[in-house]
Amino acid sequence: MSFFKQILSRIGIGTATVETTFYNEAFIPGEPVTGVVNITGGSVAQEIDAIYLTIKSTYEDEIDVEVTEDEDGKAVNVTRVAEIVSHQLSQPFTLAPEEVLSFDLDFILPLDTPATMGKTTSWVETGLDIKMSLDPGDRDDIKVSLHPMAAQVIESAKALGFRINEVTCEPAPLAMDMRVPFVQEFELKPDRGTFKNRLEEIELIFKPFPDTLQVFMEVDRKAKGLFGHLSEMMGTDETMVHFLVRAEDLPRLTEKLNDIIEQYCMD
């Protein structure tokens, strides 16, 4: 190999390419992701340290920005990127010129992968780790469904007359002890049913486990009269409750959710 080709290889010209193909029709937290990663050699042989695959998602954060020395700072929303999971698909190997290699994908999508709703986006990055070279890679956006148990909680809320108003991913409170640095929050408002004139909204956050789902729910009551408005101003019109959903709860989940909300929805 000539010195010129070595230099071209090190700056990323004529190097290997990587392409990822998924067999999944849907990406569901807790279920397998299958596919294949195809690597095609470039014009020169290259030492590949590793093939890696990473799933990433976005979430919104709020930071304080100083406007001027004479003015107070203001809050600005920024989009951050979090790593959901990363897999190394190979050990170091030599890729010959124009050689084609395939690596199978077969892993479980993490339970806490956020659903692709609202502003949240998720994608897979597949790349080659090559020393002293621009690492070639492939990015594939994916649409992730809501965790199956969480989806049933949402459906139960809809059966009670709630509708999804907003879905956001925000920094996780430390007390929730989340694996990833954010939580996905579902804001639902009642537009029919028994809670229509009694609640402003409920907000739901889900923390899934292999066999159960922990639900954090904030019940925001409607303010009524002078004391109601005072409670609203003081932030005491909201109640946080958390409960578990198990497989045996699913047949009567709507009734269970109704009973829990009713406890914190005083007329």
N, C-alpha and C positions, 0 to 999 in steps of 0.2 A: 504494500500500500504506500502510495507516494505521500510525501510530507504535505502536499497541497490537499489531498483527500482527507488526511488526518485533521487538518485545520478546519475544513468544511464540515466534517463530522462533529467536531467539538462545538461549533457555533450553531449546529442544528440544521444544516443544509444537507439534503440527501440522507437523512436519518430515517429510523424506523417510524412506522405509523401504527396507530392503535384504533380499533373500532369495536364497540360493544353492542351486542344484540341481545335483547331480552325476550324470553318466551312468555312472560306474563301478560295476560289480558288486563289484569288489575293488580295494583300494589296495595296489599292489605296488611296492616300491622299485625305481627304475630304469625304471618304465613310465609311460605318459601318464596324466594326470588331466584329464578333460574334463567340461564342464558349462556352466552359464550363471548369471550374476548379474543379477537383475532389480531395477531401481531404480524406485520409485514416488514421484513428487513429493507434497509435502504441500499445505497450504492456501495457501502462499506460494511465490514463486520463490526459489531459493537458489543461491548460488555454491558449487559443489563443487570443492574443490582437488584431490582425488584419490579414486579407489576403490582400496582395497588388500585383498590377501588374504594371510593369514599362517597357516602351519602350525606348531603348537606341540605339545610333548610334555613329560611330567613325568619327573623323576628324583629319587632319594632322596639326601640328603646328611646328614652327621653333624656336628653342631656341639657345642662344649663350652659348657655353661651353668653359671654359678656359682649354687649353691643358697643358701648362707649364707656369711657371712664366716668362720665357724668350720669349715665343711666344704669338702671338695674339690669341684670342679665335676663334672658328670656329662655323658655324651654323650647327645644327644637327636637323633632322626631328624626331619628336616624335608623336606617335598616342595617341590622347586623346579620352575620352568617354564623351558624353553629354546625359543628360536625355531629351527625347522628350516629354514624358507625363507620369504621374503616377496616378493610380486609387486605392483607398481603396475599397475593395469588401465586407467587413464585419465589424461589430462591435464586441467587445469582446464576446467570447463564450467558453464553455467547450466542448472539443472533447473527447468522451468516447473511451475506448480501442476498436480498430478495427472498430470503427464507420466510415461509408462512407457518406460524405456530398458533394453536388454538388452546384456550384455557377455559374450562367449564366453570360456570357460576352456579352456586347452590348454597344459599344462606337464608336465614330467617330475618325478615324485616323487623327491626326493633319495635316493641309494643308502643313506645312513646314517640314514634314518628308522627309528626303532625299531619292532619288532613290538609289537602290542597283546597283551602277555602279562604275567602277574603283576600288579603294581600300576600298570604303565605305561599311561597313557592319551594319546591324541593327538586333536587337533581342528583344525578350520579356522575361523579368524575372518575374516569379510568385513565391511568397514566403509567408511563415507564420512568423508572428512576435510573438515569444515565449520568455518570460522573462527567463533569466538565462539558456538559451539553445542555441545550434547551430541552427540557423534558417534554416529549410529545404526549398528547393526551386527547381524550374524547369526553364531551359533556352531553348528557342526555337528560332533558327535563322529564320528570315523572309525575303522574297524577296519583296521589295517595288517598285512599278511601278512609273514612272515619273508622276507628277501632270498632269491631262488631258490637261489643257490649255498650260502648258509648253511643253508637248509632241507635240502639234500642232505647236508651235513656232519652235521647232527642226525640225519637218517635213517640215515646210516652208523653213527653212534654207537649208535643203537637196535639196529641189526642186530648189533652187537658185544655186546649185552646191557645197555646203559645206558638209563636212563630219566631224563627231566627231573625234577629235584627242586625247583628254584627258578629263577626268572628275575627279575633286578633290573636297574635302571638306576642307575648310581653315577657320581660325578665321575670324569672321565677322567684317568689319569696323564699328566703332561706329556710323558713319553718316548714315548707312543703317537702324539702329534701328531694328535689327532682334530680334525675340523672343528667339531663341536659339543662342548659342555662335559661330555659324559658318554659312558659306554660301556654297552652292554647285555651283561650277564654271564649265561651259562647254566651252571647247576650240574647235573651229571649224575652219578648214582650207578649202579654196576653191581649189578644184582639177578639176573643169570644170565650164563652164558658164562665164558670163560677168565679174565676179570679180576675175577670176583665176589669171590674171596677174596684178591686181591692189591692191590686199590686201594680207597681210601676214596671217591674221586670224581675227576672231571675238571671243570675250569671252562673255558669257551670264550668268547672275545670275538672278534667279527668286524669287520674293517675292509675294506669293499668298494671296489673300483675298477671302472672300466667293463668290463674283460675278465678280471679276476682277483679273488680274495678272499684277504686276509691273515687268517690264523687265529692268535690267541694262545691257547695252551693251557697250563693249569697241571695237572700230574699230581700228585695227592696219594696217596702210597703208604700202605698199611696199616703201622702200626708193629708190629714183631715182636720179642719178647724185650726184654731190658734195653736194648740199643743202639737198638732200634727206638723204644722209649719216650723215650729221651734225644733221639733225632733229632726226634721229634715235639715235645718240649718246646722244643727249640732252633729249631724251624721249618725244619729241614733235610730234612724228609721230603717237601717239595714241589719240583717242578722246573718251570720255565717254559720253554716252547719255542714258536717261531713258525714257520709255514710257509705257502706259497702254494698255492692251489687254482686250477687253470686248467681250461678246458673239456675239454682232453684227459685230465685226471685223473678226470673224472666216472665213466667206465665202471668204473674200478677204485678208486674213492674209499674204499670200505670196507676194502679190502686196504691201501691207503696209510695210512689212519688207524690200522689195527691195527698196522702196522709201526712207526709213529712212537710210539704209546703203549708198545709192547713194549720199545723202547729205554730207556724211563725207568721201566720196571716190573720192577725186579730182585727176584728171589725171595731 
